[in-house]
């Protein structure tokens, strides 16, 4: 009899739930969207109650859609947007809206913290990472400084997916990959760094116990079962932070293969089989979803988010036409971009709508179109967005290769943007490497969560064994005729931030 594992990915735009069988095949998926709030420039918040509704509705939908007997679902796992702060009181109540991963409000607090403890190299000794403005640690310092009443009420600092774990099981836990993204976690020893917490006057009791990603952390309660469609007592495993577990779902657990995730945020990542000292302030070196494995990445804050902003703000005609024709508006936009040419008629897009994390850690950077003329069509603009994101990802990949020089063999892409053949081809031409998708990768972090859930359920003995179930689904090979134009445009792109930095700072402080 077939057995299954379910997983949910608590993203920025919605909660996706999927079911995977014990051969690693996706049986069913469903998504439930929820709102995003931006109460100030660079501020991004969500209501955890919206996550909870999105979680149980999407999970119930996916079970109903699959027709599977819930008794055959042997575990539930998570992928979740990382770094966010859910402040909870002693009674398990949420104190304020969650502050998200792409929120830039705590840049000052991060800078002050780095100054007070002796700079990046000192912090790196504690965590092997910088304290980036998106991390939970900076949010806690901001909350204490700006909202002291709320900080005083807080008994738990919880990450987004772990809030849902609490609602489903009544238990507080997090996993090593998600904890790595708090900026307070000792990646080498896979524990919260108590010396750093002491320096920052943060109680260790704020943070949940930490487990490996495939460990069981609790069971579905009777109340949660009634809402989700799962049976009471279904095991719930640790899961992982989306930036890490998405690449696990792409099979990236060892060196030499580059992973690109084209989600709301963009991730450029590689698995590592050894711990490395991270001397790059913009890269993140985290625990992977299996003991003794690691993960290095750089994160672009507005990847698919750039394309989504463009669609919502400037493409009303395409959205109306797509709705009338029963189409995805992105299909119409992609078709127009195909009529453009490599280099988008020398138009460059800088994808810094939310500041940036890598290859620059700078909340003051701004999104820009450079080189716009009357000759440019909407298709050129659309293509420039795809290409600009590709250039930014190449910049990040070069930072990773400085950490450990390697010859890359191929690129694996995932996330919503990977559905576009044009975007995959653009990436192949920019990187001059074969670009592949694999089965399940289009499901993003939810698929990786199913793999670790399957390990917890006993389907597979390790990530290596779980990843053997993956198969290539698409292939894009580099067009050497486009190499020269992309090399030239990439070099111009790399010169833009140094040239415009002073102006971006002036715009940010006005």
N, C-alpha and C positions, 0 to 999 in steps of 0.2 A: 504494500500500500504506500502511495506517495505521501511524503511528509513535506511540510512547508515552514517557512519562517516569514514573518511580517516585519516591516520596518517603516518608519516615518522620518521624513526629512523636514525639519522645521526651518524653512527658509525665510527670506526677507519678504517675498511676495506671497507666499502661501505655504501650506503644509501638504507635502506629497506623501502618500502611503502606497507601498507596493507589497506584493507577495511573490516570493521566489521559491521554487521547488528544490528538492535535494540534489538536483543536477545543475543548479545554478541558473535555471531558466526563469525569466520573468513571466508570471502567470497573469497578473492584473495590476493596474495602477489607477490612482485617483488623486485629484488635487482639490484643495479648498483654499481660496484666496482670502486675504484679510488686509486691512489698511495699514499704511505707514504714515506716521505723523512727523512733521518737520517744523517744530515751533520756533526755530531760529536758524540763521545761516550755519550750515554744517552740522545741525542738530538732527538726529534721527531717533525716533522712539516708536515702540509698539506696546499695545496692551496685552499682557500675558493671557488674559481671559480670551482674547481673540485667537491666540495660539491654541488654547485648550479646545475651543469650539472647532477650529480648523482640524485639530488632531483627531478628535473623536468622530467628527463627521466624515473626514476623508478615510479613516480606518474602517468605519462601518460601510461606507460606499465600496471600498475595495474588496471587502469580504463578501458583500452581497453580489458584486459584479463577478467575482471569481467562481461563485457557486461551491466553494470549498467548505467542508464541514469544519467549523472552528476547532473541533477536537484534534484535527490533524495539523493545526498551526502550533508548532512546538516551542516557539520563542518569539518575542518582540524585541526589536533593537531600534536604535536611534542614530540619525545624523542631525546635527543642529548647527545653526549659525553660531559662530564662535564669539568670544570676547564680551558678550553682552552682560549687563548687570540687571538681575532681578533681585530687588531688595525686599526681603520678607521679614515679618515680625515673628515673635515667639509663637503666635497662634497659627502660623503658616499662611498668613494673609499677605498679599502684595501691597507694598507701601506706596509705590508710585509706578508710572509707566516705565517699562524697561528701556534702558539706554543701550543702543545697538552698536554693533561692530564698526559701522561706518560713521559713527558720530565723532566729531572732532572737537567737542567743547572743552576737553580736559588737556589740551596741548600745553597750557601754562603750567598746570599741576605736574605734568610729566617732566617738563623742563626743570621745574623747581626741585622735584624729587631727584633727578639726575645730578643736579648741582649739589644738593645736600648730602648725597651718599658718596660723591667723589667721581662722577662721570660714568660713561658707558662701560669702560673696561672694568670698573669696580662692580657695576651691576651685572656684567657678563659673568663674573666669578660666582654670582649667586644663581643665575638663571640660564646663562648662555644665550640671552636675548636682550634686545633693547626694550625699553618701556615705550611702546608706540601709543599714540593718542587713542587708538581704537580699543586698546586692551582694557580688561576689567579693572586692573590695578589703578590706572589713572582715573577711571570713573569713580572708584571708591574715594580717592583723595578729593575729587571734585565735589562729591556728595557731602563729604565732611565739611568742606570749606564753604560751599554755597547753600546747601540745604541741611544745616546741622540738626534740625528737628527730625527730619527723615532719617538721617544717619543714626541718631540716637535711638530710634525705634527699631533699627535693623538688628535682627538676630542671625540671619543667614544671607550670604551673598551667593546667589545661585546663577548658573549659566542657563541659557534658554532651554536646551533640551532636557536639562535636569529638573527644571520646573515641571515639565510634563511628566517626567519620571515620578516626581512627588505626587502629582495629581492621579497618576495611574496606580501607584503602589503604596503611597504614604511614606516612602523611604527617601532619604537624602543621600545621593551619591553623585560623583562625577567620574570621568575616566581620564587616563593620563594624557591623551591627545588634546582633549578640550581644556584640561587644566593647564597644559603647556602654554595656552594662549591668554592666560590671565596676566602674564608679566610678573608673576609671583612664585613661579614653579621652578624647582631645580630639575631640569630635564635630565641631567646626568644620573641623578639618583632617584628620579621619578617620585618626588615628594614636594609638598609646599616648603619653601625655604623659610624656616623659622627665624633665622638671623635677619633676613630681609624684612619679614613681617614685624619683627621687633623694632627695627630701624624706622619703619613707617608707622609704628604705633597702631598696627592692625592685629586684632585678636585672631589666633589660629582657629578659634571656635566658629568664626564666621563661615568657614569653608567646609564643604562636605567631605566625607572620606573618599579616597581615590582608589579606583580599581583599574585593572587592565580591561581592554575593550570587550573581550568575550566573556568576562566574568558575570555570573548571575547576581543581580542587585535587588531582586524582590519579585513579587508576583502581582498579577492583575487582581485588584480588589473586586468585590461583588458590585460595588457602585460603578466602577469604571467599566466592568464587563457589560453592564446594562446599556451603557452609552456607546461602546466601541464595537460590540458584537463578538469580542474575544471571550473565552471561557475564564471564569475566576480561577486563579491559580496558575495561569499561563506565565512561564518565566520571562522576566525582563532583564536583558543583559546591558552591559555598560554603554555600548555604542561608541561614537566618536564625534569630535568636532568636524564640521563639514569640510573645511579646507584640507584636512588630513584624510578623512575617510572617503572623500570623493576620489582621491588618487588611489586609495586601496581598491576601490571599485573599478579602477582602470588597470589594475595589475601592477602598479608601480611600487614595488617594495624593495627593489635593488637598484644599484647605480646604472647609468648609461642610457636610460630611456627617459625622455622628458615628457611631463604631463602638463597639458594646458586645459584648464577648466573655464569654459565660457559661460559663466553664470552672471548673476547681478554684479558680483565682484569677479575679478579674474584671478586665477591662481596659476602660477608657474612653479612646478614642483618636481622633486625627484626623491625616490626612496633611497635610504642609506642603510647599509648593513653594519655601520660602525658609528660611534660617537665622534663628532668632530668639534673642535673649538670654533665658535662662530665669531669672527672679528668684523663682520659686515653689519653695520647698524640698521640696514634696511631689510635684511633677510631674517627669516624665522626658522629656527632649528628646534623641532618639536619631537616628542615621543610619537612613534608610529603606533598602529593598532595591534601590535604584538610585541611581547617582551623582547628586548635586545634589538629591536629595529627602530630606525629613526626616519625623520622626514625633514627635508629642507625646502623652503618655498619663499617666494616673494608674492605679495598680494597687490593687485590693482583694484582700487576701490570702486571704480565705475566702468566696468567692462560691458557686459550685457545691459547694465544700468544706463550706459550712454545711449545704447541703441533704443532702449525702452523710453528714455527721456525724449529722444528724437522723434520716435513714433508718436508719443502722447502729445508733444508740444507743437510739432511742425508738420505732422502727416495726417491731419484730420480727414482730408479727401480720401486717402488710401484706407483709413480705418472705416469710413462710411461705405466705401466701395466693397471692401472685404466683407463687412457685415451683410450687405445686400446680396453678395454672391456666395455667402457661406464659406468664406476663405479666411486664412490667417493673414492679417495685414503684413506680417513679416515676409510672406511669400511674394507679395506685390512689390515690397521695397527691395527684396533681393533680386527680383527680376529686373528692376530698373538699374540696380548696381551692375548687373551683368552687361548692360549696354555701355558702361563706362570702360575705361582701359586701365591696365596696371599703372599705379601711381596717381590715379584719379585726376588726370590732367594737372599734375603738380599741385594738388591741394592736400594739405596736411591737417589732421585733426589731433588735438591734444586731449586725452580722455581724463581730465582732472576736474570733473564736476563736483567731487567731494574732497578736494585736496588730493593727496596721494600718500601711499604707504611705501611702495617700491616702484622703481629703483630710487625714488626720493621720498624721504619721510618729511612731508611738508604740507600742513593743512592750508597754507596760503595759495597753493597752486590753483589755477582756474582752467576750466575747459575752454578750448579755443579752436577756431578754424583759421588756418594761416594760408594765405595765398588765394583767397576767394576773389573771383572775377566774374564779369557778366557772362563769360562763356561757360561757366559751370552749370550743369543741370542738377536736378535733384538726385539723379542716379550717381553723379560724381560725388555729391555730398555724402550719400549713403555709403558708397564704396570707401570714401576717405575715413569714415568712422570705423569700418571693418579693418582697414589697413592701419590706422593709428593705434588701434588696440593691439594689432599684430606687432607693430614696431615696439610698443611698450613692453610686450611680453618678451620680445627678443632681448631688450635691454636687461630685463630681470634674469633671463637665462644666462647671460654673460656674467652677471654677478655670481650666480650659482657655480659656474665653471671656474671662477676665480677661487672659490672655497675648496674645490677639489677638481683639478683639471681632468677632463674626460673627453673622449671622442663619442659624441652622441650618435646612436644608430637610427633612431626614429622618434617620432612624436605621437603621443596618444592624446586625443581630445575628447572632452565630455562636456556636459552641460547643455543648456538650451541652444546655444549658438552652434554647437557641433552638428545640429540637424541641417545646417546650410552647406551644401556642396561648394558653393562659391567661397564661403568663409574658410572652409577647410583648404581649398586650393590656394587662396591668398596666403594662408599660414604656411603651407608647403613651399610656396615660392619665396616667401620672406626668409624662412629658415633654411631653404634648400635641403630639405629632408623629407622622407616619406611621412605622411600624416595618416593615422589610422583611427577608426573608432572600433570599439569592442562591444560585444553584447552586454547589455545592462548599463553601459556607461551613460547612455542618454537619460537614465533615471537619476544621474547625479549621485549625491551622497547616500541616497536611500539604498542603492545597490550595494555599495560598500558596507553599509550597516547590515544588510542581509547576510553578507559573507561572514562578518564577525558574529552575527546572531546564529548563523548556521554552525559555526565552531562551538558556540555556547550550547547549542542543541545537540551536538555530537555528530553533525553531518560530515564535517571535515576536521582533521586533526591540527591544521595549521593554515596560515594565510597562503603559504606556498601551494598547499593542496587545494584550497578553495579557488585560487586563481587559475589553476589548471582547467577549470570549467569554461574559461573565457575563450571566445572565438572572434576573429576579425570580422567586422560587418561592412566597413567601407575602407577604401584605399585611395589616397590622392598622392601622386608623385610630382616632384618639383619640375616646373617648366624652366629649363635653363635659359630660354630666350627672355625670361622676365628677371633673371638674376641681376643684371646690370642696373635696371631702373629701380629695383627695390633696394639695392645696395646704396644707390645715390640718395633716394628718398629717406632711407633709414638714417644715413649720416646727417642729413638736414634736420630730421626729427630730433636726433640726439643733441643737436646744437641749440634747440629751441628753449629749453628751460634755463640753461645758463644765460642766454641772451635776454630772457624776459623776466628773470627772477625778481629784479628790483621793482618792475611794474606790477607784478603779481602781489608783492608785499604791500605796495601802495594801495592797490584795489581792495585788499583784504582788511586794511586798517581804516579805510575811509568811512 
